Amino acid sequence: MSESWDAIYAAVRSKISGGNISEAVESVCREAFDVSHSKGLLAQAITNIEYDLHRASVLFRPKLMLEGNQWMALYGDDFRTGFAAFGDSPALAMEAFDKAWHEKLVGKTPEKNELSEAEIEAAMRGPETNEADCQHERLNADGQCIDCGEDKRGI
């Protein structure tokens, strides 16, 4: 046991050989708590935060709601007159919103982009569901099942 203490004693004695204990403590602290590598990590974190603060989904704060089988990020009153993007998760809907916000309408006219009411309802319903398999869990305000279209007001 004395051999291990001898090594520690020799190391401490070599650090304070000049008798200035404060310099020895300062030196040991600098070596033990060196955070110079953290500068790069901190700079990268600040860059990431700056990027996130300039995202369209952060600046314009679209409403996030479940439409059919997808999440919708909506800026405006409704998706026909406003701006909407869809995704399988809230994060993916916001990412799609950010991406679509910066896309140009090159070669597109409003007439080419308009969908019929039936196309809009089909898109919001998602994939067709067999009525026998449907649990009728999601009903619209009129009592109609969103998944299969069956009228469930009497249920």
N, C-alpha and C positions, 0 to 999 in steps of 0.2 A: 504494500500500500504506500510505503514511503517513496517508492520509485515514481508513482504517478504524481504525487504531490511535488516531488523534486522538479518534474517537468513543468508543472504549472507555475511553481515558484520562479523557475528560471525564466519563463516567458514573461511573467509580470515584472520581474526585476529588470529584464532587458528593455521593457517598454518605459520604465521610469528610472533608467540608469542615471539621467542627469538630475534627478530629484524633482522635476517639474511634473507633478501629478496631474494638473489640469490639462496640460498638453497631451499626456498619455490618454486621459479619459476622452478628450476631444478626438484624438486620432482613432481610438477604438470605436467611438460612436460613428464617425464618418465612414469607417470601413463596414460597420455592422448595418447602418441605416442608409446606405447609398441608394438614392432614388433617381439617379440621373437617367436611367433607362425609362423611367415613367414619363419623361418629357414627350417622347414620341407618341406614346399611348394616349396621353392627355390631348396632344394636338390632333390626333386622329379622332378622338371622341368629340372634340369641339367641331371638327369638320362635319362629322356625321350629324350632330345636332343642328348645325347650320343648314345642312341639306334638308333635313326633315322639316325644319321651320319654313322652308320655301316651297314645300309640296303643295299642289293645288288642293288636295284633300284636307290639309291643315289650314291653309289660308281661307278657303271658302266654306269649310265645315259642312259638307253635304249630310243630309239625313241618311241614316243607315237603317234599312228595314228588310225584312224577309219577304220576298215576292216569289211565289211558287216554290221552286226548289233551289232558288239562289238568293244571295244577298244583293241588295241594290243600294248603291250610293247615289242619292238624288239631290241635285242642286236645282231648286225651283219648286213650283207648285205640283207638277206632275211630270211624268217622263216624256209626254208628247210635246210639251211647251218648255220644259226645263232641260236639264242635262243629266243623264244617268249612265251608270256603268254597273256591270254585274260581275259577280264572282262566287265561287263555291264557299268562301268564308268571308267574314267581314274584312280581313286584311287583304284578301285577293280582290274584293270589290273596290277597296280604296286604292290599291295599286292600279287596277284597271281604270279608275277615275283619273288618277294622275297621268297615266299614259294617254288616254283618250283626250284629255284636256289640251294636250300639246299637238295633237294630230291636226293636219290641215284638211280642209274639205276640197282638195284638188280634184277638179273634174266632176264634182258631185253637185247636184242641184237639190233643193228641198223636195221637189216632186219625186226624184229617184229614191229619196230616203224615207218617204212616208210609207207606213204600213197600214194595211186595212185593219179594221176592228177585230176581225177573226184572227189575223196573224198575230196581233198584239195579245189577245186572250190566249191563243195557243202557246205563245212564248212564255207567258206568265204561268200557265198551267204546268209547263214542263212536259216530260214524257207522258204519253198516254198511259192510263192505268185501267186495267180490266175492272169493271164494276164488281165482279165477284171477289176480286182481291182487295178492293178498296175498303178502308176502314171508316171513311167519311169523317176524318178528324179535322179537316180544314174546310170550313164553310165560309162563303162570302156573306155580305150583308143581306142578300136576298134568300139565304138558306140553301144555296146551291153548292154542292161539293166542288171545291176547286180542282181536285185531282181527276174526277171522272165525269163531272158535269151533272150528276143526278140531283134532282130537287129533294132536299131532305127536311123541308119545313115541318112535315108531319112526324118526324122521328122524335 
